[in-house]
Amino acid sequence: MSAIDDLPPLREVIRQHALSARKSLGQNFLLDLNLTARIARAAAPLEDSTIVEIGPGPGGLTRALLALGARRVIAIEHDERAIPALEDISARYPGRLEIVHGDAMTFDPRPLLAGERAKIVANLPYNIATQLLINWLTIEPWPPWYDMMVLMFQREVGERIVAREDEEAYGRLGVLANWRCETKILFDISPSAFVPPPKVTSSVVRLKPRPEPLPCDRRLLEQVAAAAFGQRRKMLRQSLKSLGVDPARLAAAAGVDATRRAETIPISGFVAMARELADIRSEAQ
């Protein structure tokens, strides 16, 4: 019996179903049910909540979410080997676990939500974690179908997500994430907690969508950030030339000198440059 329910310990589940973590799927199984419960609690309140979980594997986080009161969990699992283990959990929690055998990169949960808001809680596969996050951050219209994300990343990715101006990890991902969400690293998890242990520390990050981000065209914001950070060691007057407009005009709109570098510009500055870029292109039409 495990610490959170009367199902077998995860190591036994892995043995029963011959579940070996596959590097090709970015799998590292988190077997400590105390840690999975801590991740689940970070998404509180769970009562009356619908949770979308990505890559549940043997189901440690799935079990924690259900044991701690989630009304419904939609678990999206690409690895068909894990489906029987998840079906055992579904039998223990009748009517509360919906298993989807599919690819999270292309699966849209909205038809299953019927307009209901959900939370995304997941120990994300490392090899697709950043792209999944970008997919969720670029959803239109905004606010999105979720009202919270509690996600596990490699520590280095987590630092990039929460980074702000004048921090070493600040870049395109930090601009996009913090423009649309409030972000916070909640805690770290040691490699020793996983099977197999990854080579890096992991971080659990919480993102809460901002109901009204600073207004601008999201695609133009991404273009400005991509240009500025694409040559991050160069001044804006050089890096922004790739946009085909006068960099000095964009910098002036942000209230900064064109000799500044991208990592010193706050998100409000990038938003101002994106809005100015929209005006310039409109004038050119």
C-alpha positions as CSV (number, residue, x, y, z in Angstrom):
1,M,0.0,0.0,0.0
2,S,1.3,3.5,-0.9
3,A,1.4,6.6,1.2
4,I,-1.5,8.3,-0.6
5,D,-3.9,5.4,-1.6
6,D,-4.3,1.7,-1.5
7,L,-2.8,1.1,-4.9
8,P,0.7,-0.6,-5.2
9,P,3.9,1.4,-4.8
10,L,5.1,2.9,-8.1
11,R,8.1,0.6,-8.3
12,E,5.8,-2.4,-8.2
13,V,3.6,-0.8,-10.9
14,I,6.6,-0.4,-13.1
15,R,7.6,-4.0,-12.6
16,Q,4.0,-5.3,-13.2
17,H,3.7,-3.5,-16.4
18,A,7.3,-3.7,-17.6
19,L,7.6,0.0,-17.8
20,S,11.1,1.1,-18.6
21,A,11.7,4.8,-19.2
22,R,12.4,5.6,-22.8
23,K,14.9,8.3,-23.7
24,S,13.2,8.8,-27.1
25,L,10.0,9.8,-25.3
26,G,11.9,12.1,-22.8
27,Q,10.7,9.9,-19.9
28,N,12.0,10.1,-16.3
29,F,9.6,8.5,-13.9
30,L,9.1,10.3,-10.6
31,L,8.5,7.5,-8.1
32,D,8.3,9.4,-4.8
33,L,4.6,9.8,-4.0
34,N,5.3,12.4,-1.4
35,L,6.8,14.5,-4.2
36,T,4.0,13.9,-6.6
37,A,1.6,14.9,-3.8
38,R,3.6,18.1,-3.3
39,I,3.3,18.9,-7.0
40,A,-0.5,18.2,-6.9
41,R,-0.9,20.5,-3.9
42,A,0.8,23.3,-5.8
43,A,-2.3,23.4,-8.1
44,A,-4.7,23.8,-5.2
45,P,-7.5,24.1,-4.8
46,L,-8.1,20.8,-6.5
47,E,-11.7,20.2,-5.3
48,D,-14.1,20.7,-8.2
49,S,-11.2,21.1,-10.6
50,T,-10.6,19.5,-13.9
51,I,-6.9,18.7,-14.5
52,V,-5.2,18.1,-17.8
53,E,-2.1,16.0,-17.3
54,I,0.5,15.4,-19.9
55,G,2.7,12.2,-19.9
56,P,1.4,10.5,-16.7
57,G,3.6,7.4,-17.3
58,P,3.0,5.0,-14.4
59,G,0.6,7.5,-12.8
60,G,2.3,8.8,-9.7
61,L,1.1,12.4,-10.2
62,T,-2.3,11.1,-11.5
63,R,-2.8,9.3,-8.3
64,A,-1.8,12.2,-6.2
65,L,-4.2,14.6,-8.0
66,L,-7.1,12.2,-7.6
67,A,-6.3,11.3,-4.0
68,L,-6.1,15.0,-3.1
69,G,-9.6,15.7,-4.5
70,A,-9.4,16.6,-8.2
71,R,-12.9,16.0,-9.6
72,R,-11.6,14.9,-13.0
73,V,-8.3,14.2,-14.5
74,I,-7.8,14.0,-18.3
75,A,-4.5,12.2,-18.8
76,I,-2.8,12.4,-22.2
77,E,-0.3,9.6,-22.7
78,H,1.6,8.9,-25.9
79,D,3.2,5.7,-24.7
80,E,0.7,2.8,-25.1
81,R,2.7,0.7,-22.6
82,A,1.5,3.0,-19.8
83,I,-2.2,2.7,-20.6
84,P,-2.8,-0.5,-18.5
85,A,-1.3,1.1,-15.4
86,L,-3.5,4.1,-15.9
87,E,-6.5,1.9,-16.3
88,D,-5.8,0.4,-12.9
89,I,-6.0,3.9,-11.5
90,S,-9.2,4.6,-13.3
91,A,-10.7,1.5,-11.8
92,R,-9.8,2.8,-8.3
93,Y,-11.3,6.2,-9.0
94,P,-14.4,5.4,-11.1
95,G,-15.6,8.1,-13.4
96,R,-12.8,10.6,-12.5
97,L,-9.9,9.6,-14.8
98,E,-10.2,10.0,-18.5
99,I,-7.3,8.4,-20.4
100,V,-6.4,9.7,-23.8
101,H,-3.9,7.8,-25.9
102,G,-2.5,10.6,-28.0
103,D,0.2,13.1,-28.7
104,A,0.1,16.2,-26.5
105,M,1.8,18.2,-29.2
106,T,-1.3,18.0,-31.4
107,F,-4.1,17.1,-28.9
108,D,-6.7,19.8,-28.2
109,P,-8.5,19.1,-24.9
110,R,-11.1,21.8,-25.4
111,P,-13.8,19.5,-26.8
112,L,-13.6,17.4,-23.7
113,L,-13.9,20.5,-21.4
114,A,-17.2,21.7,-22.9
115,G,-16.3,25.3,-22.0
116,E,-15.1,24.4,-18.5
117,R,-11.9,25.9,-17.3
118,A,-9.1,23.5,-16.4
119,K,-5.6,23.4,-14.9
120,I,-2.6,21.8,-16.6
121,V,-0.5,19.8,-14.2
122,A,2.4,17.7,-15.5
123,N,5.8,16.3,-15.1
124,L,6.5,17.2,-18.8
125,P,8.7,15.0,-21.0
126,Y,11.9,17.0,-21.3
127,N,12.2,16.7,-25.0
128,I,9.0,18.5,-25.8
129,A,8.5,20.6,-22.6
130,T,9.5,24.0,-24.0
131,Q,7.5,23.6,-27.2
132,L,4.4,22.5,-25.3
133,L,4.7,25.6,-23.1
134,I,5.0,27.9,-26.1
135,N,2.0,26.2,-27.6
136,W,0.0,27.0,-24.5
137,L,1.3,30.5,-24.2
138,T,0.4,31.4,-27.8
139,I,-3.2,30.2,-27.6
140,E,-5.7,32.6,-29.1
141,P,-8.0,34.1,-28.0
142,W,-6.7,35.0,-24.5
143,P,-7.5,34.3,-21.6
144,P,-7.0,30.6,-22.5
145,W,-9.0,27.5,-21.5
146,Y,-6.7,26.9,-18.5
147,D,-6.5,29.1,-15.4
148,M,-3.2,27.7,-14.0
149,M,-0.3,25.6,-15.1
150,V,1.9,23.7,-12.7
151,L,4.7,22.1,-14.7
152,M,8.0,20.4,-14.2
153,F,11.0,21.4,-16.3
154,Q,14.8,21.1,-16.3
155,R,16.0,23.8,-13.9
156,E,17.7,25.8,-16.7
157,V,14.4,26.0,-18.6
158,G,12.5,27.0,-15.4
159,E,14.9,29.9,-14.9
160,R,14.4,31.0,-18.5
161,I,10.6,31.0,-17.9
162,V,10.6,33.2,-14.9
163,A,13.5,35.5,-15.9
164,R,13.1,39.2,-16.1
165,E,15.2,42.0,-17.4
166,D,18.9,42.2,-16.3
167,E,18.8,38.5,-15.3
168,E,21.2,36.2,-17.2
169,A,18.5,33.7,-18.2
170,Y,16.2,36.4,-19.7
171,G,15.3,35.9,-23.3
172,R,12.4,35.3,-25.7
173,L,10.7,32.7,-23.5
174,G,10.8,34.9,-20.5
175,V,9.3,37.8,-22.5
176,L,6.4,35.6,-23.8
177,A,5.8,33.8,-20.5
178,N,5.8,36.9,-18.3
179,W,3.8,39.0,-20.7
180,R,0.9,36.5,-20.6
181,C,1.4,34.9,-17.1
182,E,2.5,35.5,-13.6
183,T,5.4,33.0,-13.2
184,K,7.1,31.5,-10.2
185,I,9.5,28.6,-9.5
186,L,8.0,26.8,-6.5
187,F,10.6,24.2,-5.7
188,D,13.4,22.0,-7.1
189,I,13.5,18.2,-7.3
190,S,16.8,16.3,-7.2
191,P,17.8,14.0,-10.0
192,S,17.9,11.1,-7.4
193,A,14.1,11.2,-7.2
194,F,13.7,9.9,-10.8
195,V,14.2,6.7,-12.6
196,P,16.4,6.9,-14.4
197,P,17.9,10.0,-12.8
198,P,18.4,12.8,-15.2
199,K,21.7,14.7,-15.4
200,V,20.1,17.9,-14.2
201,T,18.0,19.3,-11.3
202,S,14.3,19.8,-12.1
203,S,12.1,22.7,-11.1
204,V,8.3,22.9,-10.6
205,V,7.0,26.2,-12.1
206,R,3.6,27.7,-11.7
207,L,2.1,30.0,-14.4
208,K,-1.1,31.9,-13.9
209,P,-2.6,33.6,-17.0
210,R,-3.0,37.3,-16.8
211,P,-6.6,38.2,-17.7
212,E,-5.4,41.3,-19.5
213,P,-1.8,41.3,-20.6
214,L,-0.4,44.6,-21.9
215,P,-2.1,45.1,-25.3
216,C,-0.2,44.3,-28.4
217,D,-0.1,41.8,-31.3
218,R,1.4,38.6,-29.9
219,R,3.0,37.7,-33.2
220,L,4.7,41.1,-33.5
221,L,5.9,40.8,-29.9
222,E,7.4,37.5,-30.7
223,Q,9.1,38.9,-33.8
224,V,10.6,41.8,-31.9
225,A,11.9,39.5,-29.1
226,A,13.3,37.1,-31.6
227,A,15.2,39.8,-33.4
228,A,16.5,41.4,-30.2
229,F,17.6,38.2,-28.6
230,G,18.8,36.6,-31.8
231,Q,21.8,38.8,-31.5
232,R,21.6,39.4,-27.8
233,R,25.2,40.6,-27.4
234,K,24.6,43.4,-29.9
235,M,22.9,46.8,-29.3
236,L,19.3,47.2,-30.4
237,R,20.3,49.5,-33.2
238,Q,22.0,46.5,-34.8
239,S,19.9,43.5,-33.7
240,L,16.5,45.1,-34.7
241,K,17.6,45.8,-38.2
242,S,16.4,42.4,-39.2
243,L,12.8,43.7,-38.8
244,G,13.3,46.0,-41.8
245,V,12.4,49.2,-39.9
246,D,14.4,51.9,-38.2
247,P,15.6,50.4,-34.9
248,A,15.9,53.9,-33.3
249,R,12.2,54.5,-33.8
250,L,11.4,51.2,-32.0
251,A,13.8,51.9,-29.2
252,A,12.3,55.4,-28.8
253,A,8.8,53.9,-28.5
254,A,10.1,51.8,-25.6
255,G,11.7,54.9,-24.0
256,V,15.2,53.5,-24.2
257,D,18.3,54.3,-26.1
258,A,19.1,52.2,-29.2
259,T,22.5,51.4,-27.7
260,R,20.8,49.2,-25.1
261,R,20.9,45.4,-25.3
262,A,17.9,43.1,-25.3
263,E,18.5,41.7,-21.8
264,T,18.1,45.2,-20.3
265,I,14.7,45.8,-21.8
266,P,11.6,45.1,-19.6
267,I,8.6,43.4,-21.0
268,S,6.7,46.7,-21.2
269,G,9.5,47.9,-23.5
270,F,9.1,44.9,-25.9
271,V,5.3,45.5,-25.9
272,A,5.9,49.2,-26.8
273,M,8.2,48.2,-29.6
274,A,5.7,45.6,-30.9
275,R,3.0,48.3,-31.0
276,E,5.3,50.7,-32.8
277,L,6.2,48.0,-35.3
278,A,2.5,47.5,-36.0
279,D,2.1,51.3,-36.6
280,I,5.1,51.4,-38.9
281,R,3.8,48.5,-41.0
282,S,0.3,50.0,-41.1
283,E,1.8,53.3,-42.4
284,A,3.6,51.4,-45.1
285,Q,0.4,49.8,-46.5
